[in-house]
Amino acid sequence: MNQEIGHVPGPPMPRPMNSLAIPGLITGIIVCGLAGMIMSIIARGQINASGGLQGGKGITTAGIIVGSIRMVVEVLYLIAVLAGS
């Protein structure tokens, strides 16, 4: 019986968030759809390359989706402005 007395394992440590995940989402919402989508795609690649050491995959998915939608809206707006001229 070689057990440690009084040792209780704690909760697992959270994975650190990728540094481009949240900025990619915010950029896609506020600034530019294309830039946000590119940042989110780069963040997704970094998360996949980390082998599970980085978190934020769901946020990058949201950034890619929001950036794509925003980009389509921006293109439609540009077409409407140019067609109205």
N, C-alpha and C positions, 0 to 999 in steps of 0.2 A: 504494500500500500504506500505508494509514493505519490500522494496527491498533495497539492498545495492547499493549505487550510486558509479559508477566507478569500480565495480568488474567485471572483465572479466575472465572467467575460462580459464586456460591454457591447453596446450596439456596434454594428460595422461602421467604419468611417465612410462618410459620403464621398463620392467621386467628385473631383474638381470640375467645374463647368468649363467648357471650351471658351476661350477668350473672344471668339468671333460670333458665337451663337446668338447672344442677346443683341449686340450691335447690328448684326445682319437683319434680325427681325425688326428692330426699331428703324433702321435705315429704309427697309422695304415699306414700312408703314408711313413714315414721315417725309423722307427725302426723295428717294427714287427707287422705283421697282426693280430696275435692272441691277443697280448697285447692291441692293439688299439681297437679291437672288444670288448674285455672284458671291457675296460674303457668306451667305448661308451654305452654298455648295462647297466653298473652300472649308468652312467649319465642319461640314459633314465628312469631308475627306480626311481631315485631321482627326476627327473622333474615330472614324473607322481604322485609321492607321495606328491609333493609340492602343489598340487591342483591349478596349474596355476600361482603360484608365481614366478617360475623360467622359463627362456627361454632357447632356444638352442635345441629344439626337432629336427629341420631340420638338424642341425650340427651333432647330434647323429645318425640320419639316414644315413647321408653321411659317418660317421665314421664306422658304422656297415657294410655298403656296401663296402667301400674301404678296410676295414680290412678283410672282407671275401674274396674279390678278391685277395688281397695280400697274404692271407694265402694259397689259392689254388695255386697261382703262386709259393710260397715258397715250397709247397709240391711237385709240379711237377718238380721244379728245383732239389730238393733233390733226387727224384726218378731218374731223368736223370743223376745226378752225380753218384749215387750208381750203376745204370745200366751200366754206362760207365767204371766203375772200373774193 
